[in-house]
């Protein structure tokens, strides 16, 4: 396996994950159609998912999760630290897009710094 393959996979994954996060924000959370449906019928399962995501945003769960993973990944050595940094990016990118940028920006920067750090 090439040593660059994980880097290439990450560089392909991050823009796709960012686009999917924006799709959730503008196609599901802010879409007037879903706002109207969920204000009238709360029993639809999509509205329950939207409500749970709204609570996740309100309590900043994704942002704190990303920050915790990035902090732990900074101090963990070798491959495990890199994987924690990737998981921090997975949680941090949607947190940036979904209204919790104040905390998530630190998580994404820490995760990025961990990913570019050379192994000793």
ABEGO torsion letter per residue (X at the ends): XBAAAAAAAAAAAAAAAAAAAAAAAAAAAABAAAAAAAAABAABAAAAAAAAAAAAAAAGAAAAAAAAAAAAAAABBEAAAAAAAAAAAAAAAAAAABGAAAAAAAAAAAAAAAAABBBX
